[in-house]
Amino acid sequence: MLRVIDLYKSFGGIQALAGVSFDVERGSITGLIGPNGSGKSTCFNVISGFYAKDSGEIYFQGKRIENLEPFQIARLGIGRTFQIAEAPEKMTVMENLLLAPKAQTGESIFNVFFRSSRIKQETEEHLKKIVSILKLVQLYDLRNEYAGNLSGGQRKLLSLARILLFDPYLILLDEPTAGVNPTLINDLMVAIKRLRDERGKTILLVEHNMRVISRICDKVIVLDSGIKIAEGTPREIQNNEKVLEAYLSGSSKKQLFHEDTGS
């Protein structure tokens, strides 16, 4: 679904990405991990068009996308979340989601006056879909709550729900569990796995929580100082000496991975 080839990106004299290459298979959950400053978020921003690459190629479903604008990439079917989940705070969860569907008939002033029946029908269809998605991400009971009253974890679930209404083929999740309490982390893991298993979505996520990576990812890609140092299954990665050295040194390194993965 996604192929990144020899990607480079620098900021002044600092090289954030130095020849990064990897594939994301259709219908998989792929983790992108690494120490702070390893280039994970930069890679996300280049893939989604928020940063321009210095060199390299990015293919999405066989089409080159590295020179497209973010909105063009989104229209092709790539949706992404951000580390800080924002939402109009004075709107309810349901109202927030009604903003998300693309190409709504009611967006045209002309249609408001002359196609009101079509708008009503379309809204009813959207509401049915919203209810289904709210149940999927376990926010249905909060559907009439103001977004401003949600916890950080609930806002991330809301952000995920908005992406699903956009119905992308590939979902980029940027640290979905950061700052989220353990109970909601479990809800997020369940929701992400259901996206793959029940809706056939392909997911690439940046994540620091090794327990999450271990439990939901099919494959893990590891960056360090802008270079890909390892790629494999979660079990292969947690036993990879290069990965362990990138995170820690000394006898405590295996203990970190043992505890975070729950193994």
VOGU-3710 file (C-alpha; in Angstrom, 3 decimals, decimal comma):
1> mlrvidlyks> 0,000/0,000/0,000  2,838/2,413/0,890  6,455/2,351/-0,279  9,117/4,783/0,982  12,399/4,753/-0,946  15,663/6,413/0,129  14,004/9,350/1,889  16,148/12,305/2,993  15,121/15,383/4,950  17,293/18,005/6,663
11> fggiqalagv> 16,581/21,090/8,760  19,518/23,429/8,407  22,552/21,372/9,348  20,540/18,638/11,060  19,686/15,558/9,026  16,359/14,209/10,271  16,047/11,419/7,686  19,046/9,820/5,977  18,038/7,348/3,297  15,011/5,759/4,994
21> sfdvergsit> 13,254/2,990/3,039  10,385/0,696/4,029  7,108/-0,822/2,845  3,700/-0,948/4,529  1,676/-3,956/3,417  -2,040/-3,694/2,681  -4,197/-4,758/5,645  -1,355/-4,582/8,178  -0,583/-2,624/11,342  2,988/-1,356/11,102
31> gligpngsgk> 4,785/0,391/13,952  7,384/3,127/13,461  9,499/3,473/16,596  12,770/4,959/17,801  14,293/7,164/20,504  13,405/10,854/20,736  14,796/12,715/17,734  15,081/9,596/15,600  13,006/11,039/12,739  9,648/9,308/13,268
41> stcfnvisgf> 7,401/12,382/13,205  9,453/13,927/10,386  8,855/10,790/8,350  5,109/11,051/9,040  5,078/14,701/8,030  6,891/14,025/4,763  4,589/11,115/3,877  1,476/13,216/4,538  2,826/16,257/2,662  3,339/18,629/5,594
51> yakdsgeiyf> 7,118/18,661/4,983  8,796/18,653/1,583  11,422/15,914/1,182  14,980/16,725/0,134  15,159/13,593/-1,990  13,632/10,147/-2,253  10,377/8,661/-3,469  7,046/7,808/-1,838  4,451/5,602/-3,532  0,879/5,115/-2,368
61> qgkrienlep> -0,960/2,314/-4,152  1,563/2,626/-6,973  1,222/6,416/-7,377  4,046/8,820/-6,515  2,883/11,298/-3,891  5,965/12,984/-2,429  5,409/16,225/-4,366  1,678/16,540/-3,644  0,014/18,941/-1,205  -1,466/17,545/2,058
71> fqiarlgigr> -5,067/17,921/0,839  -4,227/16,070/-2,386  -2,649/13,223/-0,436  -5,701/13,076/1,836  -8,023/12,880/-1,172  -6,064/9,890/-2,467  -6,963/8,037/0,721  -4,364/8,769/3,428  -5,745/10,051/6,736  -3,659/11,028/9,738
81> tfqiaeapek> -3,982/12,043/13,355  -1,648/14,318/15,317  0,060/14,032/18,696  -2,245/16,721/20,108  -5,876/15,966/19,305  -7,854/19,150/18,635  -11,633/19,504/18,258  -14,172/22,383/18,378  -14,836/22,406/22,118  -18,317/23,933/22,015
91> mtvmenllla> -19,612/21,234/19,699  -20,749/17,807/20,839  -19,032/14,612/19,820  -21,825/13,975/17,310  -21,599/17,502/15,880  -17,838/17,179/15,511  -18,271/14,041/13,461  -20,906/15,608/11,223  -18,145/17,968/10,021  -15,969/15,104/8,801
101> pkaqtgesif> -17,647/13,451/5,756  -16,187/14,704/2,495  -18,090/16,290/-0,421  -21,280/16,988/1,543  -24,149/18,387/-0,524  -24,927/21,002/2,118  -21,513/22,643/1,708  -22,920/24,588/-1,258  -25,144/27,596/-0,538  -27,074/26,835/-3,733
111> nvffrssrik> -27,845/23,309/-2,528  -29,099/24,565/0,844  -32,011/26,240/-0,939  -32,605/23,913/-3,866  -31,575/20,436/-2,705  -32,800/20,380/0,883  -34,330/16,911/0,553  -31,024/15,515/-0,658  -29,220/17,182/2,256  -31,689/15,661/4,722
121> qeteehlkki> -31,252/12,192/3,227  -27,475/12,549/3,221  -27,435/13,686/6,853  -29,496/10,665/7,888  -26,997/8,403/6,113  -24,099/10,148/7,835  -25,770/9,785/11,247  -26,123/6,029/10,781  -22,455/5,791/9,889  -21,478/8,006/12,830
131> vsilklvqly> -23,359/5,801/15,287  -21,542/2,742/13,917  -18,139/4,421/14,228  -18,845/5,781/17,723  -19,629/2,254/18,849  -16,446/1,001/17,192  -14,247/3,508/19,080  -16,347/3,206/22,254  -17,529/6,821/22,366  -21,214/6,190/21,735
141> dlrneyagnl> -22,204/6,893/25,348  -20,512/10,307/25,044  -22,116/11,255/21,721  -23,936/14,270/23,239  -21,000/15,428/25,391  -19,155/18,611/24,474  -15,724/17,915/23,016  -14,256/20,385/25,506  -15,277/18,076/28,360  -13,484/15,022/26,977
151> sggqrkllsl> -10,256/13,679/28,451  -7,081/13,618/26,361  -7,596/9,956/25,573  -11,231/10,473/24,592  -10,191/13,312/22,274  -7,800/10,929/20,564  -10,633/8,472/20,087  -12,713/11,314/18,642  -9,865/12,207/16,288  -9,716/8,587/15,164
161> arillfdpyl> -13,488/8,589/14,605  -13,237/11,714/12,417  -10,584/10,030/10,296  -12,823/6,981/9,864  -15,685/9,137/8,578  -13,289/10,390/5,919  -12,866/6,665/5,084  -9,166/6,549/4,072  -7,381/3,431/2,853  -4,270/4,153/4,947
171> illdeptagv> -4,366/5,664/8,453  -1,302/7,342/9,991  -1,525/7,492/13,792  0,979/9,805/15,499  1,499/8,609/19,098  -2,140/7,604/19,681  -1,570/6,526/23,319  0,642/9,409/24,510  -0,851/10,942/27,675  -3,695/8,435/27,721
181> nptlindlmv> -4,683/6,541/30,880  -4,208/2,735/30,876  -7,913/1,940/30,547  -8,285/4,077/27,444  -5,041/2,668/26,019  -6,719/-0,729/26,023  -9,770/0,805/24,297  -7,499/2,364/21,668  -5,718/-0,931/21,034  -9,037/-2,702/20,596
191> aikrlrderg> -10,295/0,007/18,213  -7,102/-0,058/16,106  -7,174/-3,848/15,764  -10,864/-3,755/14,821  -10,079/-1,228/12,101  -7,763/-3,753/10,501  -9,777/-6,888/11,190  -13,330/-5,626/10,580  -12,868/-2,719/8,180  -9,767/-3,793/6,272
201> ktillvehnm> -7,801/-0,630/7,047  -4,029/-0,371/6,749  -2,362/1,427/9,659  1,062/2,978/10,217  1,633/4,310/13,722  4,341/6,139/15,603  4,335/4,918/19,186  6,581/4,967/22,283  4,606/2,428/24,300  6,333/-0,892/23,598
211> rvisricdkv> 3,453/-2,833/25,125  1,140/-1,376/22,482  3,647/-2,107/19,704  4,060/-5,692/20,892  0,339/-6,401/21,093  -1,062/-4,897/17,900  1,706/-4,568/15,277  2,405/-7,065/12,532  5,719/-5,412/11,686  7,949/-2,816/13,345
221> ivldsgikia> 10,381/-0,365/11,722  13,026/1,205/13,957  14,713/4,554/13,295  17,707/6,023/15,079  19,231/9,405/14,162  17,327/9,398/10,882  18,503/5,936/9,807  16,525/2,705/9,690  18,402/0,313/11,969  15,982/-2,620/12,112
231> egtpreiqnn> 12,775/-4,079/10,715  10,851/-7,175/11,736  8,159/-8,622/13,965  7,749/-7,223/17,495  9,493/-10,296/18,917  12,431/-9,929/16,532  12,735/-6,226/17,321  12,691/-6,600/21,106  15,636/-9,016/20,839  17,607/-6,940/18,322
241> ekvleaylsg> 20,865/-5,680/19,826  20,974/-2,560/17,617  17,510/-1,576/18,842  18,398/-2,195/22,467  21,569/-0,136/22,123  19,600/2,711/20,523  17,301/2,952/23,538  19,578/2,060/26,428  23,008/0,809/27,353  24,059/-1,633/30,045
251> sskkqlfhed> 22,235/-4,407/31,838  18,940/-2,516/32,232  18,114/-2,492/28,519  16,518/-5,945/28,330  14,474/-5,193/31,439  12,933/-2,153/29,720  11,721/-4,129/26,752  10,591/-7,010/28,929  8,416/-4,750/31,058  7,005/-2,580/28,249
261> tgs> 6,021/-5,465/26,019  4,391/-7,426/28,831  6,441/-10,504/27,825
//
